[in-house]
Amino acid sequence: MELVSDVGQRVRHAREEAGMSHEDLGRKTREKVSVLRKIEIGKMVPDLGLAEKLEHTLKITLRVPAEEPKVQSLSSSKPHGTTLGDIIQFQMKDKEAET
């Protein structure tokens, strides 16, 4: 799991929509107000545990499945242009032609 890129904005918006102060959210999540403020302004990113608490309390989504790196399939990974292997084959053919 990874966090959405706009964690702070989502937390602030949801907290304000719920009519909660930082202190209210701190009590409900058992987190320091200073930490919550830093998250909202983007100076801190919550760990996954705190993100889960915030999701539950504010009824929002902060965690998403991690994107897997895109790997090019072997069938479409043909190199463009001349490769080192091509040069070796050219040299071997030139030597065979000389003899």
C-alpha positions, 0 to 999 in steps of 0.5 A: 500500500502507498499513500495518495499524493494529496494526503494533507489536502484530503485530511484538512478537507475531511476534518473541516467538513466533519466540523472537527478541530485539530484537537478533536481529531487528535483525541479521536485518533490519539495523535498529537495536534502538532503532527496532524497540523504538519500532515495537513500543511505537507511538512509530514507524511503519516505512516500507514498506521496513522493513515488508517486511523485517519481514514477510519475517523474521517471516512476518507481514502488515503491508502491505495495499492502500490503501482507495480513498475511497468516492465517491458515484455521480452517479445517487444524489447527488440533493440533499436539500431546496431547492438554489440552482438550485431558488430561481433557477427559482422566482424566474424562474417568479414573474417570468414569472407577474407579466408 
